[in-house]
Amino acid sequence: MSALFSIMMFWESIGIHNMLFFIAILMIWLFVFFITGDSYDMKDDILASMESK
């Protein structure tokens, strides 16, 4: 229970603006991660199709 209380105090000390900023960066990072991941998959598919010819 004390751990939960300390997390709540930490949350309050961070402030809502910093949390929104952190969440925004996290969302952007995930978006970039998925985009680059898809491009890497496409690259592998292209290489595989070239090798099969």
Protein Blocks (a to p, Z undefined) as FASTA:
>chain_A
ZZmmmmmmmmmmnopmlmmmmmmmmmmmmmmmmmmmmmmmmmmmmmmmmmmZZ
